[in-house]
Amino acid sequence: MSIANPTLDDIWKLFQETDKRWQETDKRWQETDKRWQETDKRWQETDKRWQETDKRFQQMREETEKQDKKLTEKIEKVSTDLGRLGLKKSAPI
């Protein structure tokens, strides 16, 4: 093929090669898009699991706080009852 005087056949071959490259590029774009969609899906799943974990953590924290409050109230009641009986609190172990 002469660049100065391309034939119709030369131009047709260039057109075909360009078309082939565009098709390959389109295929790569589709593969890339598919990977992005998969990545996005994984991020959404990860976010959902994170929210579920955070919710469970908050529930555990609230339950622990409730149990701590109940235990503190019981300790205070026992201490008050012991005080009424005239018993002194023993030193912590």
Residue, then its C-alpha position, 0 to 999 in steps of 0.5 A: m500500500s502506498i500512502a501517497n496513492p492508496t487504492l480502494d482495496d487499501i482503504w477498505k483494509l484500513f476500514q476493516e482494521t479500524d472496525k475490528r479495533w473498535q469492536e475490540t475496544d467495545k468488548r473491553w469497555q463491556e468487560t470493564d463495565k461488567r467488572w465495575q458492576e460486580t465491584d459496585k455490588r460487592w461494595q453494596e454487600t459490604d456496606k449492608r454487612w457493615q450496617e448489620t454489624d454496627k446494629r448488632f454492636q449497638q444492641m450489645r452495647e445497649e444490653t451491656e449498659k442495661q445490665d451494668k445499670k441493674l448490677t450497679e443498682k443491686i450493689e447500691k441496694v445491698s450496700t444500703d441494706l448492709g448500712r441499715l444493719g450497721l455493717k460496714k463495707s469491707a475493703p475491696i479485694 
